[in-house]
Amino acid sequence: MKNLCRHAVEAAKHKGATYADARIVRLRNQLVAAEDKRIEEIRDTESFGVGVRVIADGAWGFAATARVEPGEIERIAARAVEIAHASALAKAPDGIHWAAEPVHDGVFRTPVEKDPFEVSLEDKTGLLLAIGEEVLAVKGVKKYHGHIYFRREHRFLATSEGTLVESETTHGLATYEATAVDDSTAKTRYFEAPGRSAGWEHIERTPLLAEARRVGEDAVAHLKAKPTPVGKKDLILTPSHLALTMHESIGHATELDRVLGMEESLAGSSFATIDKLGALKYGSPLMNIVCDNTMPFGLASRGWDDDGVAGQRWHVVKDGILVDYMSGREVCHAIGAERSHGSCRADSWASIPIIRQSNIGLEPGTEPLTLDELISDTKDGILIDGWGSFSIDQRRENFQFGGDCFWEIKNGKKGAMLKDVTYQAITTDFWGSLDAVCDKRFWDPVGIFGCGKGDPMQIAIMTHGSAPARFRQIDVGGATK
């Protein structure tokens, strides 16, 4: 594979490319899904191919094929150069700025204790069906859905600069939901072994079966929960909920291609423009957002990105101030950076790399603080757990989020369950209201699968971590005066 990558690069250079890289990728996906007391689907797919990206005549060209053999590789290398020459008819006047990067040579592999693809289908289906039996045994629960998903990507990357690296990453998750039904409505509750770079041991260490009855009981309780209050409330958000809020209001807003107006699809631009770098008050001084593509178990941790840049750790928000972005080698010059942060990834050998979210997280508080202590210090609030509905505007500035389960907090005590809670805010107002974060003992990484971006759309994965955090006086339940 390494020799074939080198061959692709040399073929592109022979055709006139001033820069070239080649990626050979084998991607395997396995899904096992259950509905009620039966197995609904078993799917196991594999994809294998090579993509060649070049700069020629000051413009980009890209071509790919599923035939990984020397003659075909030479053909697509020539095709990529041909496309670059055609693209040069509309190239930017100042061409392509391509940041320098040291040459790398190495191998990265996800630590895996138990290969998930060697675990039998009987074990996987048996676990899902056992969970279903427990969930459906709860009176009032009428539906159960669960699935186990694993993916493995084995990637080789060579560049004309001399980089030659290999990475093999294994990612997995398991999740299920219970749906309770009464005469007029249905409510769900989910539980998961969240997405993680790990093997089958991640599934075994998560109490999926042990929590099944509790999940069903929560779904039933949700049917009779109190209506959502309307007004300003203090919110305590768990890591499983805060992951999506960070993803939408911080992660996408600090992707440098969106900031520069190069990406407009799927609510694609950003309010956090480069003229605000170093000055924008994104949130309170407790807001420290770190990107970390070296994080163990992080879904975006893969050694090197598809620009050949090594994984790094850096702040995008420090002490509440916007200080950096997620960048690639082509765009980092726009903020005066000499080196990319290594955030370019493609979702397959057939896709061209684009800037994708890194593993981002809210740093934990520095003073000892438990969730119980945070609740006891809250007079009138709501505890929100898990994901729900969300909506955000084109500039990532004005949003609404829901969750999976909610409880009122009265005079420092967790009280009755609520239903249909949503909250609305302007991004900087919301993060500016952050006034407490639990300490590092309660910091929890939550994997995100299925983040779409680009035209044609590419799907990426990443991890967002936090500890429980409190946000003061947020609008809940609709518009307020």
C-alpha positions as CSV (number, residue, x, y, z in Angstrom):
1,M,0.0,0.0,0.0
2,K,2.8,2.4,0.8
3,N,4.5,1.7,-2.5
4,L,1.3,2.3,-4.4
5,C,0.8,5.6,-2.6
6,R,4.4,6.6,-3.6
7,H,3.7,5.5,-7.1
8,A,0.6,7.7,-7.3
9,V,2.5,10.7,-6.1
10,E,5.4,10.2,-8.5
11,A,2.9,9.7,-11.4
12,A,1.2,13.0,-10.5
13,K,4.5,14.8,-10.3
14,H,5.5,13.3,-13.7
15,K,2.4,14.9,-15.2
16,G,3.3,18.3,-13.8
17,A,1.9,18.5,-10.3
18,T,3.8,20.8,-8.0
19,Y,2.3,19.1,-5.0
20,A,0.6,15.7,-4.7
21,D,-0.8,13.4,-2.0
22,A,-2.4,9.9,-2.3
23,R,-4.6,8.1,0.2
24,I,-5.4,4.5,0.1
25,V,-8.2,3.7,2.5
26,R,-10.0,0.5,3.5
27,L,-13.2,1.2,5.5
28,R,-15.3,-1.4,7.2
29,N,-18.7,-0.8,8.8
30,Q,-20.8,-3.2,10.8
31,L,-24.3,-2.5,12.2
32,V,-26.5,-4.8,14.2
33,A,-30.0,-3.4,15.0
34,A,-32.9,-4.7,17.0
35,E,-36.6,-3.7,17.2
36,D,-38.7,-5.0,20.1
37,K,-37.9,-8.7,20.4
38,R,-36.4,-9.3,17.0
39,I,-33.2,-8.5,15.1
40,E,-34.2,-5.9,12.5
41,E,-31.0,-5.6,10.5
42,I,-27.4,-6.9,10.2
43,R,-25.2,-5.0,7.8
44,D,-21.5,-5.5,7.1
45,T,-19.9,-3.4,4.4
46,E,-16.4,-2.7,3.1
47,S,-15.0,0.0,0.9
48,F,-11.5,0.1,-0.6
49,G,-9.9,2.6,-2.9
50,V,-7.4,5.4,-3.6
51,G,-7.7,9.1,-4.0
52,V,-5.1,11.4,-5.5
53,R,-5.1,15.2,-4.8
54,V,-2.7,17.6,-6.6
55,I,-1.8,21.2,-7.1
56,A,-1.0,22.1,-10.7
57,D,-1.0,25.5,-12.4
58,G,-1.9,27.0,-9.0
59,A,-5.2,25.1,-8.6
60,W,-6.5,21.9,-7.1
61,G,-7.3,18.7,-8.8
62,F,-8.7,15.4,-7.4
63,A,-9.6,12.0,-8.7
64,A,-10.3,8.6,-7.2
65,T,-10.8,4.9,-8.0
66,A,-11.8,1.6,-6.4
67,R,-9.2,-0.2,-8.6
68,V,-6.0,-0.1,-6.5
69,E,-3.5,-1.2,-9.1
70,P,-0.5,0.6,-10.7
71,G,-2.0,1.2,-14.1
72,E,-5.3,2.6,-12.8
73,I,-3.4,4.7,-10.2
74,E,-1.4,6.3,-13.0
75,R,-4.6,7.1,-14.9
76,I,-6.3,8.9,-11.9
77,A,-3.1,10.7,-11.1
78,A,-3.0,12.1,-14.6
79,R,-6.8,12.8,-14.4
80,A,-6.3,14.8,-11.1
81,V,-3.6,17.0,-12.9
82,E,-5.9,17.5,-15.8
83,I,-8.7,18.6,-13.5
84,A,-6.3,21.0,-11.8
85,H,-5.4,22.6,-15.1
86,A,-9.1,23.1,-15.9
87,S,-9.7,24.5,-12.4
88,A,-6.9,27.0,-13.0
89,L,-9.2,28.9,-15.4
90,A,-11.0,30.2,-12.3
91,K,-8.3,30.2,-9.7
92,A,-7.8,32.8,-7.1
93,P,-5.4,35.6,-8.3
94,D,-2.9,34.8,-5.5
95,G,-3.1,31.1,-6.0
96,I,-3.0,28.5,-3.2
97,H,-1.2,29.2,0.1
98,W,0.1,25.9,1.3
99,A,1.5,26.0,4.8
100,A,4.7,24.2,5.7
101,E,4.6,21.0,7.7
102,P,7.5,18.7,8.9
103,V,7.9,15.4,7.1
104,H,6.3,12.6,9.0
105,D,6.9,8.8,8.9
106,G,5.0,6.6,11.4
107,V,2.1,4.4,12.3
108,F,-0.9,5.2,14.5
109,R,-3.4,2.6,15.8
110,T,-6.3,2.8,18.2
111,P,-5.6,0.8,21.3
112,V,-8.0,-2.1,21.1
113,E,-8.2,-4.8,23.7
114,K,-10.9,-6.9,22.0
115,D,-11.4,-6.7,18.3
116,P,-15.1,-6.0,17.8
117,F,-15.1,-7.6,14.3
118,E,-14.0,-10.9,15.9
119,V,-16.9,-10.8,18.4
120,S,-19.6,-13.2,17.2
121,L,-22.9,-11.9,15.8
122,E,-24.5,-14.2,18.4
123,D,-23.0,-12.1,21.2
124,K,-24.0,-8.9,19.6
125,T,-27.6,-9.9,18.8
126,G,-27.9,-11.6,22.2
127,L,-27.0,-8.4,24.1
128,L,-29.5,-6.3,22.1
129,L,-32.3,-8.9,22.6
130,A,-31.5,-9.2,26.3
131,I,-31.7,-5.4,26.7
132,G,-35.0,-5.4,24.8
133,E,-36.5,-8.0,27.1
134,E,-35.7,-5.9,30.1
135,V,-37.0,-2.7,28.6
136,L,-40.2,-4.2,27.4
137,A,-40.9,-5.8,30.8
138,V,-41.6,-2.3,32.1
139,K,-45.3,-1.7,32.2
140,G,-46.2,1.1,29.8
141,V,-43.2,0.6,27.4
142,K,-44.5,-0.4,24.0
143,K,-41.4,-0.1,21.7
144,Y,-37.7,-0.8,21.9
145,H,-35.0,0.0,19.4
146,G,-31.3,-0.7,19.9
147,H,-28.2,-1.0,17.8
148,I,-24.5,-1.7,17.9
149,Y,-22.2,-0.1,15.4
150,F,-18.4,-0.4,14.7
151,R,-16.2,1.0,12.0
152,R,-12.6,0.5,11.2
153,E,-10.5,2.7,8.9
154,H,-7.1,1.6,7.7
155,R,-5.4,4.5,5.9
156,F,-2.1,5.1,4.1
157,L,-1.0,8.6,3.1
158,A,1.9,9.7,1.0
159,T,2.8,13.3,0.0
160,S,5.3,14.7,-2.5
161,E,7.0,16.4,0.5
162,G,8.1,13.0,1.8
163,T,5.5,12.2,4.4
164,L,4.5,8.6,4.5
165,V,2.1,7.6,7.4
166,E,-0.3,4.8,8.2
167,S,-3.2,4.9,10.6
168,E,-5.7,2.2,11.7
169,T,-8.6,3.5,13.8
170,T,-11.5,1.5,15.4
171,H,-14.6,3.3,16.5
172,G,-17.8,1.9,18.1
173,L,-21.0,2.7,20.0
174,A,-24.1,1.0,21.3
175,T,-27.4,2.8,22.0
176,Y,-31.0,2.0,22.6
177,E,-34.2,3.7,23.4
178,A,-37.5,2.8,25.2
179,T,-40.8,4.3,24.0
180,A,-43.7,4.5,26.4
181,V,-47.2,5.2,25.1
182,D,-50.5,6.2,26.8
183,D,-53.8,7.2,25.3
184,S,-52.6,10.5,23.9
185,T,-48.9,10.6,23.5
186,A,-45.5,8.7,23.3
187,K,-42.3,9.6,25.1
188,T,-38.8,8.1,24.7
189,R,-35.7,7.7,26.8
190,Y,-32.3,6.5,25.6
191,F,-29.1,5.1,27.0
192,E,-25.8,4.5,25.3
193,A,-22.2,3.4,25.3
194,P,-21.2,6.7,23.5
195,G,-19.0,6.7,20.5
196,R,-15.4,6.0,21.3
197,S,-12.1,5.0,19.7
198,A,-11.9,1.5,21.3
199,G,-12.8,-2.1,20.8
200,W,-15.5,-4.4,22.2
201,E,-14.2,-3.7,25.7
202,H,-16.0,-0.3,25.6
203,I,-19.4,-2.1,25.2
204,E,-18.6,-4.6,27.9
205,R,-17.7,-1.8,30.4
206,T,-20.9,0.1,29.9
207,P,-23.9,-1.1,32.0
208,L,-26.2,-1.3,29.0
209,L,-28.2,-4.3,30.3
210,A,-28.1,-3.2,34.0
211,E,-29.7,0.2,33.1
212,A,-32.4,-1.2,30.8
213,R,-35.3,-1.2,33.4
214,R,-34.4,2.3,34.6
215,V,-34.4,3.6,31.1
216,G,-37.9,2.1,30.5
217,E,-39.1,3.5,33.8
218,D,-37.8,7.0,32.8
219,A,-39.8,6.7,29.6
220,V,-43.0,5.9,31.5
221,A,-42.4,8.6,34.0
222,H,-41.9,11.1,31.1
223,L,-45.5,10.5,30.0
224,K,-46.8,11.9,33.3
225,A,-44.1,14.6,33.7
226,K,-45.0,18.2,34.5
227,P,-45.3,20.6,31.5
228,T,-42.3,22.7,30.8
229,P,-42.2,26.0,32.6
230,V,-41.9,29.3,30.6
231,G,-39.5,31.9,31.7
232,K,-35.8,32.4,32.7
233,K,-34.3,29.4,34.5
234,D,-30.9,28.3,35.6
235,L,-29.8,25.3,33.6
236,I,-27.6,22.5,34.7
237,L,-26.5,20.5,31.6
238,T,-24.9,17.0,31.7
239,P,-22.0,16.1,29.4
240,S,-24.4,13.9,27.3
241,H,-26.5,17.0,26.6
242,L,-23.7,19.7,26.4
243,A,-21.9,17.7,23.7
244,L,-24.4,18.7,21.0
245,T,-24.7,22.3,22.2
246,M,-20.9,22.7,22.0
247,H,-20.9,20.9,18.6
248,E,-23.3,23.4,17.0
249,S,-22.5,26.7,18.8
250,I,-18.7,26.4,19.0
251,G,-17.4,23.5,16.9
252,H,-19.0,24.5,13.6
253,A,-18.6,28.2,14.3
254,T,-14.8,27.9,14.7
255,E,-14.1,25.9,11.5
256,L,-11.9,28.4,9.6
257,D,-13.4,27.6,6.2
258,R,-16.9,28.6,7.4
259,V,-15.4,31.7,9.1
260,L,-13.8,32.7,5.7
261,G,-17.1,32.2,3.8
262,M,-15.8,29.1,1.9
263,E,-18.5,26.8,3.3
264,E,-22.1,27.9,3.3
265,S,-24.1,24.7,3.2
266,L,-26.0,23.3,6.3
267,A,-26.0,26.5,8.3
268,G,-22.5,27.0,7.1
269,S,-21.2,30.4,7.9
270,S,-20.1,31.9,11.3
271,F,-20.4,35.0,13.4
272,A,-16.9,34.4,14.9
273,T,-15.1,36.2,12.0
274,I,-11.3,36.7,12.0
275,D,-11.6,40.4,12.8
276,K,-12.9,39.3,16.2
277,L,-9.9,37.0,16.9
278,G,-8.4,37.8,20.2
279,A,-11.2,40.2,21.1
280,L,-14.6,38.4,20.9
281,K,-16.0,37.7,24.3
282,Y,-17.4,34.3,23.4
283,G,-18.4,33.4,27.0
284,S,-17.6,33.9,30.7
285,P,-14.0,33.5,32.1
286,L,-14.9,29.9,33.0
287,M,-15.2,29.1,29.3
288,N,-12.1,27.3,28.1
289,I,-12.6,25.3,24.9
290,V,-9.8,23.0,23.9
291,C,-9.3,21.1,20.6
292,D,-7.4,17.9,21.2
293,N,-6.7,15.5,18.3
294,T,-4.2,13.6,20.5
295,M,-6.9,12.7,23.1
296,P,-7.1,8.9,23.9
297,F,-10.4,7.5,22.8
298,G,-11.2,10.6,20.8
299,L,-13.0,9.9,17.5
300,A,-11.0,12.5,15.6
301,S,-7.6,11.2,17.0
302,R,-5.9,9.5,14.1
303,G,-2.2,10.5,14.2
304,W,-2.3,12.8,11.2
305,D,-5.0,14.6,9.2
306,D,-5.4,14.2,5.5
307,D,-3.1,17.2,4.9
308,G,-0.4,15.1,6.6
309,V,-0.4,17.4,9.7
310,A,0.3,15.8,13.1
311,G,-2.4,15.8,15.7
312,Q,-2.3,18.7,18.2
313,R,-3.9,20.2,21.3
314,W,-4.9,23.9,21.4
315,H,-7.4,26.4,22.7
316,V,-10.1,28.0,20.5
317,V,-11.6,29.8,23.4
318,K,-9.5,30.8,26.5
319,D,-10.9,32.5,29.6
320,G,-13.9,33.3,27.5
321,I,-12.1,34.9,24.6
322,L,-11.9,33.6,21.0
323,V,-8.2,32.9,20.4
324,D,-8.0,30.4,17.5
325,Y,-9.8,28.2,15.0
326,M,-9.8,24.7,13.5
327,S,-7.7,25.0,10.3
328,G,-6.1,23.3,7.4
329,R,-2.9,24.0,5.5
330,E,-4.6,26.0,2.8
331,V,-6.4,28.5,5.0
332,C,-4.3,29.0,8.2
333,H,-2.4,31.9,6.5
334,A,-5.7,33.9,6.7
335,I,-5.1,34.3,10.5
336,G,-1.4,34.7,10.2
337,A,-0.6,31.2,11.3
338,E,2.5,29.5,9.9
339,R,1.2,26.0,10.6
340,S,-2.1,24.2,10.3
341,H,-3.8,22.7,13.4
342,G,-4.5,19.5,11.4
343,S,-8.2,19.6,11.1
344,C,-8.6,18.4,7.4
345,R,-10.3,15.0,6.9
346,A,-12.1,13.2,4.2
347,D,-14.8,10.6,4.9
348,S,-13.5,8.1,2.3
349,W,-10.9,7.6,-0.3
350,A,-13.4,9.0,-2.8
351,S,-13.7,12.4,-1.0
352,I,-11.5,15.4,-1.0
353,P,-10.3,16.6,2.5
354,I,-12.2,19.5,4.1
355,I,-11.9,21.2,7.5
356,R,-13.8,19.1,10.1
357,Q,-14.4,19.6,13.8
358,S,-11.7,18.3,16.1
359,N,-12.2,16.7,19.4
360,I,-13.4,19.7,21.3
361,G,-14.3,20.0,25.0
362,L,-15.1,22.4,27.8
363,E,-12.3,22.2,30.4
364,P,-13.5,21.2,33.9
365,G,-13.6,23.5,36.8
366,T,-10.4,23.9,38.9
367,E,-12.2,23.8,42.3
368,P,-13.8,20.6,43.7
369,L,-17.5,20.5,42.7
370,T,-19.9,17.6,42.3
371,L,-23.2,17.5,40.5
372,D,-25.0,17.2,43.8
373,E,-23.3,20.3,45.1
374,L,-24.1,22.2,41.9
375,I,-27.8,21.2,42.3
376,S,-27.8,22.2,46.0
377,D,-26.5,25.6,45.0
378,T,-29.3,26.2,42.5
379,K,-32.6,27.7,43.7
380,D,-34.8,27.6,40.6
381,G,-33.5,25.6,37.6
382,I,-33.7,22.6,35.3
383,L,-31.4,19.6,35.0
384,I,-31.2,18.5,31.3
385,D,-29.7,15.1,30.3
386,G,-29.2,13.7,26.8
387,W,-29.8,15.0,23.2
388,G,-33.1,16.2,21.8
389,S,-34.2,18.6,19.1
390,F,-32.1,21.5,18.0
391,S,-32.1,24.4,15.6
392,I,-29.5,27.1,14.9
393,D,-29.2,29.9,12.4
394,Q,-26.9,30.3,9.4
395,R,-24.3,32.2,11.5
396,R,-24.3,29.8,14.5
397,E,-25.5,32.7,16.6
398,N,-29.2,32.2,17.5
399,F,-30.2,28.7,18.7
400,Q,-32.8,26.5,20.4
401,F,-32.0,23.1,22.0
402,G,-34.0,20.4,23.7
403,G,-32.9,17.3,25.5
404,D,-33.8,13.7,26.3
405,C,-34.9,14.0,30.0
406,F,-35.5,16.9,32.3
407,W,-36.0,17.5,36.1
408,E,-36.9,20.7,37.9
409,I,-34.6,22.0,40.6
410,K,-36.3,23.8,43.5
411,N,-34.4,25.2,46.4
412,G,-31.3,23.1,45.9
413,K,-33.2,19.8,45.3
414,K,-33.8,17.7,42.2
415,G,-37.5,17.4,41.9
416,A,-40.2,16.3,39.5
417,M,-39.6,15.2,36.0
418,L,-40.5,17.7,33.3
419,K,-41.4,17.2,29.6
420,D,-40.8,19.0,26.3
421,V,-38.2,21.4,27.7
422,T,-36.5,23.7,25.1
423,Y,-34.3,26.7,25.7
424,Q,-33.3,29.5,23.4
425,A,-30.3,31.9,23.4
426,I,-27.8,33.9,21.5
427,T,-24.5,31.9,21.5
428,T,-22.4,34.6,23.3
429,D,-25.1,35.3,25.8
430,F,-25.5,31.6,26.6
431,W,-21.8,31.0,27.1
432,G,-21.5,34.3,28.9
433,S,-24.0,33.0,31.5
434,L,-21.7,30.0,32.4
435,D,-21.0,30.3,36.1
436,A,-20.0,26.9,37.3
437,V,-18.3,23.7,35.9
438,C,-17.8,20.5,37.9
439,D,-14.3,19.3,38.4
440,K,-12.2,16.8,36.4
441,R,-13.6,13.8,38.2
442,F,-16.8,14.3,36.3
443,W,-15.4,15.2,32.9
444,D,-16.9,12.8,30.3
445,P,-16.2,12.4,26.6
446,V,-19.2,12.0,24.3
447,G,-18.7,10.8,20.7
448,I,-20.6,12.4,17.8
449,F,-21.3,10.2,14.8
450,G,-23.0,11.5,11.6
451,C,-21.8,15.2,11.4
452,G,-22.6,16.3,7.9
453,K,-20.8,19.0,5.9
454,G,-19.9,19.9,2.4
455,D,-21.3,19.5,-1.2
456,P,-21.4,16.6,-1.9
457,M,-22.0,15.9,1.8
458,Q,-19.4,14.2,3.8
459,I,-20.0,12.5,7.2
460,A,-17.4,12.9,10.0
461,I,-17.0,11.8,13.6
462,M,-15.5,13.5,16.6
463,T,-15.7,13.7,20.4
464,H,-16.9,16.4,22.7
465,G,-16.2,16.3,26.4
466,S,-17.3,18.3,29.5
467,A,-18.3,18.0,33.1
468,P,-21.8,19.1,34.3
469,A,-22.1,22.9,34.0
470,R,-24.5,25.6,35.0
471,F,-25.9,28.5,32.9
472,R,-27.8,31.3,34.6
473,Q,-31.1,32.8,33.5
474,I,-31.7,31.2,30.2
475,D,-35.0,31.5,28.3
476,V,-37.0,28.3,28.6
477,G,-40.2,27.1,27.1
478,G,-40.7,29.7,24.3
479,A,-40.3,33.4,23.9
480,T,-40.3,35.5,27.1
481,K,-40.8,39.2,27.7
